[in-house]
Amino acid sequence: MEGFRYLDGVATVRLEDAACIGCGMCEEVCPHGIFGVAAGKARILDRDACMECGACAMNCPTKAISVTPGVGCAAAILSGWLTGSKPSCGCGG
């Protein structure tokens, strides 16, 4: 799914550089490959590809990553998949 995009500029994912230990767990668990690790620190490579699933934040041992899962278009898409209904987040997208 790498390269998939949602809406530009709305992802809630944040990375606190000072708290990151460069373990690479975020890179490993992210289904859209938005993280990379270089020079001992994680980096957000493509914030707008984030689906806000929360896997990165849940697996970060130092809590350097924060994200508000279950909001916006990503939540609507997941809900639609799970219920078999047409996704609607109200954004008009």
C-alpha positions in Angstrom: 0.0 0.0 0.0 3.0 2.3 0.0 2.2 5.5 -1.9 -1.5 5.5 -1.0 -2.7 9.0 0.0 -5.4 10.4 2.1 -5.9 14.1 2.4 -2.9 16.4 2.4 -2.1 18.2 5.6 -4.5 16.5 8.0 -2.6 13.6 9.5 -2.2 13.8 13.3 1.0 11.8 13.5 3.9 13.5 15.4 7.4 12.4 16.3 9.3 13.9 19.2 12.9 13.7 17.9 14.5 14.0 21.4 12.7 11.0 22.7 13.4 8.7 19.7 16.1 6.0 20.3 16.1 4.9 16.6 14.9 1.3 17.3 13.1 1.2 14.0 9.9 -0.3 15.4 7.8 2.5 13.8 9.3 1.7 10.4 8.6 -2.0 10.9 4.9 -1.8 11.9 3.7 1.1 9.7 1.5 -0.3 7.0 2.1 2.6 4.7 5.9 3.0 5.2 5.8 6.6 6.4 8.8 6.2 8.7 12.5 5.7 8.0 15.4 5.5 10.3 18.7 7.2 9.6 21.6 8.4 11.7 20.0 6.7 14.8 16.7 8.5 14.6 13.3 7.9 13.1 12.0 10.3 10.5 8.6 10.9 9.1 9.1 10.4 5.3 5.5 11.0 4.1 3.1 12.4 6.8 0.2 12.6 4.3 0.4 8.8 3.6 -0.5 8.2 7.3 -3.8 6.4 7.8 -3.7 7.1 11.6 -4.0 3.5 12.6 -1.9 4.1 15.7 0.5 1.1 15.2 3.6 3.3 15.4 2.5 5.0 18.6 1.4 1.7 20.3 4.8 0.1 19.4 7.2 2.9 20.3 9.0 2.0 23.4 9.8 5.6 24.4 6.4 7.1 23.4 8.2 9.4 20.9 5.3 9.1 18.5 1.8 10.4 19.0 -1.2 10.0 16.7 -4.9 10.3 17.2 -6.2 7.0 15.7 -9.8 6.7 14.7 -10.4 10.1 13.3 -11.1 11.5 9.8 -11.1 9.7 6.6 -9.0 6.8 7.8 -11.6 6.0 10.5 -14.4 6.2 7.9 -12.7 3.9 5.5 -11.9 1.3 8.2 -15.5 1.5 9.5 -16.8 1.0 6.0 -14.7 -2.0 5.5 -15.8 -3.5 8.8 -19.5 -2.8 8.4 -19.8 -3.3 4.6 -21.1 0.2 4.3 -20.0 3.2 2.1 -17.3 5.1 4.0 -18.3 8.7 4.9 -16.2 11.0 7.1 -18.1 14.1 6.1 -15.2 15.9 4.5 -16.6 15.6 1.0 -13.6 13.7 -0.3 
